[in-house]
């Protein structure tokens, strides 16, 4: 997969490089502060130790203090410069390395002489930056008695060390960022290569519009492999949906062909020989069949396109309302669901019509409404033998009939299934018992339940 601007790989590489740089900037800043603090403290400690030595020399050997070269020694490889003044601020002794220069530390010297205080300062002598330390001298005699000592050292080496550290941190950060970007680019390139193949295959499927094709399945069982499996399963679902649509169109065309053919024949007969009472009855029957079939097709299409219902409907009330002379109702408790009352009434009417059509003549039909395990069930059963296992599986398919020469369009139970699925439930058959199963409404009030019980008792009387 090419590394183009804005791609996932490019963004990941840039993010990895930026994260490494940011981490090294934070770490480098911390290291710089620690090292700088350590070096400055070490230099200040060296200046202080040299001042103590000079103070001891002024107290124990005043004559040696003024000897040329006695103050030019170094400590720890650091070249120090020393200047000793008396209590009036006059120079008594100094390092030969100073030459004609004078350490500019007047306020610190006066503070050391007058108040006995020590102090540090950063100053400049010519083009050289110095760190100086001033301390008072003891009153033990000698020309520098009661005076002060000023010790200085160049900060050039310290600044060079810090500059080298900065350069090292910067180069380390750039190298680490480059290595991180390269590593991420290689790893992501390998990881995203299957995604590239999936994208190419998906584009080909989109171009051809053929859901029978499948995406290449990566050999690894990682997230990309799971994505490929999920997309292939989705393509399988689309293929099944298209096949179902194709069968639906074929079945609808077949169902429409019969009444249309009869209607055309009757119209042709009417045009040739005139009308008869039998011909008018046939025309009315064909028209009614076409109207009923069209209405059923529109109902199924509307159910599949409608959103989730939000009306509170009680299935026990629907069962009581559907009772007549040949129907027995079993509904001893409120069975509330969230649904579309008109659609559920139609589904129940279709189940009752199916029981009347395929059950024994003058047989008893039973409607039951119950609620158990968070599910509401509305069932219709008759006294007939019912469906076998295979028939029960296909009973709710479009245009399926238990008998090929049976009455109806074969869409009644398909409408029931579409209504149940729109309500978040299902429809199924067990022998001669056909059931709509929906999610029960859990927050139904107790007062509504009491009213429901009273209404059912009144309807049973």
Secondary structure, DSSP 8 states (H G I E B T S, - for coil): ----TTSHHHHHHHHHHHHHHHHHHHHHHHHHHHHHHHHHHHHHHHHHHHHHHHHHHHHH-HHHHTSTTTT---BTTB-EEEEEE-TTS-EEEE-GGGTT-----HHHHHHHHHH---EEEEEEETTEEEEEEEEE--SSSSTTTT-EEEEEEESHHHHHHHHHHHHHHHHHHHHHHHHHHHHHHHHHHHHHHHHHHHHHHHHHHHHHT-TT------SS-SHHHHHHHHHHHHHHHHHHHHHHHHHHHHHHHHHHHHHHHHHHHHHHHHHHH---HHHHHHHHHHHHHHHHHHHHHHHHHHHHH-----EEEEHHHHHHHT--TTEEEE--S--EEEE-HHHHHHHHHHHHHHHHHHS-TT--EEEEEEEETTEEEEEEE-SS----HHHHHHTTSTT--SSTT-SS-S-HHHHHHHHHHHTT-EEEEETTEEEEEEEB-TT--HHHHHHHHHHHHHHH-
